[in-house]
Amino acid sequence: MSKFKRVRIKGFRRLHEVDLELRPLTVMIGANGVGKTSILDVFSLLSASAGAKLNEKLNELGGIGSLLTYGRANSLSLSLDMGVPGYEPLVYELNIAPKGPSYSILSETLSHARAKGRGLPPFYHISSSYDDIRYYEVDEKKLLRPTWEHNLLETSLSQVPKMFKEPEELRRTLSSTTFYHVLNVDPRAPVRLPQQMRPAELPGKDGEDLVPLLYYMRESNSERFETVEDTLHSAFPGFEGLNFPPVAAGVLAMTWKDKNFAKPMYMNQLSEGMLRFLWLAALLQSPGLTALTMIDEPEVSLHPELLSLLADLLREASTRTDILIATHSDRLVRFLKPDEVVVMDINQEGLASAVWANALDLEEWLKEYSLDEIWRKGRIGGRS
């Protein structure tokens, strides 16, 4: 079941007004500059804000002024629905505007709709506006100001007391979001080097924990490790197995055995495509997958024949994490379903739109063409 159900964005770069349903596997396609990366950045901003790093992330993105839809927005408004089994979704809303050289949080709410049909207003866990900060106090049964020092440049959500169950669950879930860019495979990149042994549940954004992750998976979660090796067998017919020779105290290398060669290959000897596919396979089988996993251009350096396997890996992993992807690859789209693909485009005013492919009445087209062919023909938009 998808954790995050819907995101609404107003005033963020080209995303002047976008309302997007989220599914367990959401793959965004479209030309350069249509807003795919901006949606990933929105989730990175929300994640940072939940972890008390809003100020840091806004500075990293160039400041609030540079993010606003040029000439059309004076503030940035973000809204996110999170599913709660058996209940209506939690709705988190955050509004930010420039204030001198900095910014101000205009308003922030976390609400929960009551049962349908009863006509009751939403229940508020957080209701803040400027410096009027209020949390619902369980014992007092009403919204009260905090009794602790509150940082007005960080969200109320990031400063919520941990005993407040629903706000803390959203804060924890949202702050754990992970964003993976294209893996660095330069000659001295971390993924190519021996690595220190330490507990690892993810391979790291630069592959810096790939070796300890796979080693511990082999030792304590053999089923997942075998799935990774089975996937590599399917992708590379000569592949025989991974091994972990020690190179120093507490440091392991990783080798790749190919039946065509007498000696195993070390990570620094593998091609870019082999390394990136290994990293993706390990990531998507990781025991530490967060509630939302974002991947930008996972197809980079991969041979087209590997993309069918990648689609299967993504689909299987989406049963354990929500996956949000931006891609330019029509070859990857060939192996996806319309209800897994969001078409992003820009209108005549230069503003972004986002539409699920299965809402575009493609039944007749799909009888004769694959989804990637329909995209290349320009029948669903998302082309330059």
PyMOL commands that set and color helices and strands:
alter all, ss='L'
color gray80, all
select helices_A, chain A and resi 36-50+54-60+64-67+157-159+165-175+190-192+210-220+222-235+267-269+272-284+304-317+330-333+338-340+357-359+363-366+371-376
alter helices_A, ss='H'
color red, helices_A
select strands_A, chain A and resi 4-12+15-21+25-29+76-84+87-99+102-112+123-129+135-137+142-144+178-180+195-196+239-243+246-248+251-252+255-258+265-266+292-296+322-327+341-346+352-356
alter strands_A, ss='S'
color yellow, strands_A
deselect
rebuild
show_as cartoon
